[in-house]
Amino acid sequence: MDWNTPKGILRRGMSLERDGYRFYTQASERASSERGKRMFLDLAAQEVDHLRLLLAEYWALEEGRGWLPYKEAMQADFPLDPANPDLPGEEPPEPLPVFTPDRQISLKGDIAALEFGLETERISQELYARAAQEADDPNARQAYEFLTRQEEEHYRLLQNTLDYLTQNQTWWDSEELPFFTG
């Protein structure tokens, strides 16, 4: 597969989103606090939305319908097992490592999960930003720009959370709730 074609970029994104879902789900199970669990589960749910968008766009291109408006693609209704989706085509040649089972449930494990999440979000953001710049179709550009913004938001959330945990050695303190609980 040519990974620089629209379908190649979509397929690479699908693998990243699937792996992101798996990672955030595993990180939620290992998080040392309930707030951490909820944050990771929310990120996992957003990865499912991104996977759904990418699949809908891929299938539309495959069927010769062209790019869908991204809001329409996000609302596409089809069965999806995000942990084990039936993805079209082959896997990208450079898979990302997943959160390993030997990581302990501890603040140290939470920090390692956040650092891994940051790297995953950076890779995804770069893929989508580059695709948006190179896209000729306005619907393609909008889809990639939406995904780029989403990955940037995830990166900011993870970085802010990492900074807070590193400085305070806790998900919250006795004086106030942490910023990421809203």
C-alpha positions as CSV (number, residue, x, y, z in Angstrom):
1,M,0.0,0.0,0.0
2,D,1.2,3.5,-0.8
3,W,1.0,5.2,2.6
4,N,1.0,8.7,1.1
5,T,-2.3,8.2,-0.8
6,P,-5.6,9.3,0.8
7,K,-6.5,5.7,1.6
8,G,-3.0,5.0,2.9
9,I,-3.2,8.0,5.2
10,L,-6.7,7.0,6.4
11,R,-5.5,3.4,7.0
12,R,-2.5,4.6,9.0
13,G,-4.8,6.8,11.0
14,M,-7.1,3.9,11.7
15,S,-4.3,1.9,13.2
16,L,-3.2,4.8,15.3
17,E,-6.8,5.4,16.6
18,R,-7.4,1.7,17.2
19,D,-4.1,1.4,19.1
20,G,-4.9,4.7,21.0
21,Y,-8.3,3.2,22.0
22,R,-6.5,0.0,23.3
23,F,-3.9,2.0,25.1
24,Y,-6.2,4.4,26.8
25,T,-8.5,1.6,27.8
26,Q,-5.6,-0.3,29.4
27,A,-4.3,2.9,31.0
28,S,-7.7,3.4,32.6
29,E,-7.6,-0.1,34.1
30,R,-4.2,0.6,35.6
31,A,-4.7,4.2,36.7
32,S,-4.0,4.9,40.4
33,S,-7.1,7.1,40.8
34,E,-10.7,7.3,39.7
35,R,-10.1,10.7,38.1
36,G,-7.3,9.2,36.1
37,K,-9.5,6.3,35.0
38,R,-12.2,8.6,33.8
39,M,-9.8,10.8,31.9
40,F,-8.3,7.8,30.1
41,L,-11.8,6.4,29.3
42,D,-12.9,9.7,27.9
43,L,-9.8,9.7,25.6
44,A,-10.6,6.1,24.6
45,A,-14.1,7.1,23.6
46,Q,-12.8,10.0,21.5
47,E,-10.5,7.6,19.7
48,V,-13.5,5.5,18.8
49,D,-15.1,8.6,17.2
50,H,-12.0,9.2,15.2
51,L,-11.8,5.6,14.1
52,R,-15.5,5.8,12.9
53,L,-14.7,9.0,10.9
54,L,-11.7,7.4,9.3
55,L,-13.5,4.2,8.4
56,A,-16.5,6.1,6.9
57,E,-14.2,8.3,4.8
58,Y,-12.2,5.2,3.6
59,W,-15.3,3.3,2.6
60,A,-16.7,6.4,0.8
61,L,-13.5,6.6,-1.2
62,E,-13.5,2.9,-1.8
63,E,-17.0,3.0,-3.1
64,G,-16.2,6.0,-5.4
65,R,-18.4,8.4,-3.5
66,G,-15.5,10.8,-2.7
67,W,-14.9,12.5,0.6
68,L,-17.8,13.0,3.0
69,P,-18.3,16.1,5.1
70,Y,-16.5,15.1,8.3
71,K,-19.7,15.7,10.4
72,E,-21.6,13.3,8.2
73,A,-18.7,10.7,8.5
74,M,-18.7,11.1,12.3
75,Q,-22.4,10.1,12.4
76,A,-22.0,7.1,10.1
77,D,-23.8,4.2,11.8
78,F,-22.2,0.8,11.5
79,P,-21.1,-1.9,14.0
80,L,-17.6,-1.3,15.3
81,D,-15.5,-3.2,17.9
82,P,-12.9,-0.5,18.5
83,A,-10.5,-2.9,20.3
84,N,-10.6,-5.4,17.4
85,P,-12.0,-3.6,14.3
86,D,-12.1,-5.2,11.0
87,L,-9.8,-2.7,9.3
88,P,-9.4,-2.7,5.5
89,G,-6.0,-3.2,3.9
90,E,-2.7,-4.0,5.6
91,E,-1.2,-2.8,8.8
92,P,1.3,0.1,8.6
93,P,4.9,-1.0,8.6
94,E,5.9,0.7,11.9
95,P,3.4,-0.2,14.7
96,L,3.6,1.6,18.0
97,P,4.4,-0.3,21.2
98,V,1.4,-0.8,23.5
99,F,1.2,-0.2,27.2
100,T,2.9,-3.3,28.7
101,P,1.2,-5.5,31.2
102,D,4.1,-5.3,33.6
103,R,3.5,-1.6,34.4
104,Q,2.3,-1.2,37.9
105,I,-0.8,0.7,39.1
106,S,1.0,3.6,40.7
107,L,1.6,7.3,40.2
108,K,4.8,6.3,38.4
109,G,2.7,4.1,36.1
110,D,0.3,7.0,35.5
111,I,3.2,9.2,34.5
112,A,4.6,6.6,32.1
113,A,1.1,6.2,30.6
114,L,0.8,10.0,30.1
115,E,4.2,10.2,28.5
116,F,3.4,7.4,26.1
117,G,0.0,9.0,25.3
118,L,1.8,12.3,24.5
119,E,4.0,10.5,22.0
120,T,1.0,8.8,20.4
121,E,-1.0,12.1,20.1
122,R,2.1,13.8,18.6
123,I,2.4,11.2,15.9
124,S,-1.3,11.3,15.1
125,Q,-1.3,15.2,15.0
126,E,1.6,15.3,12.7
127,L,0.0,12.7,10.3
128,Y,-3.3,14.6,10.1
129,A,-1.7,18.1,9.9
130,R,0.5,17.0,7.0
131,A,-2.5,15.3,5.3
132,A,-4.6,18.5,5.7
133,Q,-1.9,20.6,4.1
134,E,-1.6,18.2,1.1
135,A,-5.4,17.6,0.6
136,D,-6.9,18.9,-2.6
137,D,-10.5,18.0,-1.6
138,P,-12.1,20.5,0.8
139,N,-14.0,17.7,2.7
140,A,-10.7,15.9,3.1
141,R,-9.0,19.0,4.4
142,Q,-11.8,19.6,6.9
143,A,-11.7,16.1,8.2
144,Y,-7.9,16.2,8.7
145,E,-8.1,19.7,10.3
146,F,-10.8,18.4,12.7
147,L,-8.6,15.4,13.6
148,T,-5.6,17.7,14.0
149,R,-7.4,19.9,16.4
150,Q,-8.7,16.9,18.4
151,E,-5.1,15.4,18.7
152,E,-3.8,18.9,19.8
153,E,-6.5,19.0,22.5
154,H,-5.6,15.5,23.7
155,Y,-1.9,16.5,23.7
156,R,-2.6,19.6,25.8
157,L,-4.8,17.6,28.3
158,L,-2.1,15.0,28.7
159,Q,0.7,17.5,29.0
160,N,-1.2,19.6,31.6
161,T,-2.0,16.4,33.5
162,L,1.6,15.2,33.4
163,D,2.8,18.6,34.6
164,Y,0.3,18.6,37.5
165,L,1.1,15.0,38.6
166,T,4.8,15.6,38.3
167,Q,4.7,18.8,40.4
168,N,2.1,17.7,42.9
169,Q,2.6,13.9,43.1
170,T,-1.1,13.4,43.2
171,W,-4.2,13.6,40.9
172,W,-5.6,16.2,43.2
173,D,-4.8,18.1,46.4
174,S,-6.7,18.9,49.5
175,E,-7.3,22.5,48.5
176,E,-8.9,22.3,45.1
177,L,-9.9,19.9,42.3
178,P,-7.4,19.5,39.5
179,F,-8.1,21.5,36.3
180,F,-8.8,18.5,34.3
181,T,-12.0,17.5,36.1
182,G,-13.7,20.5,34.7
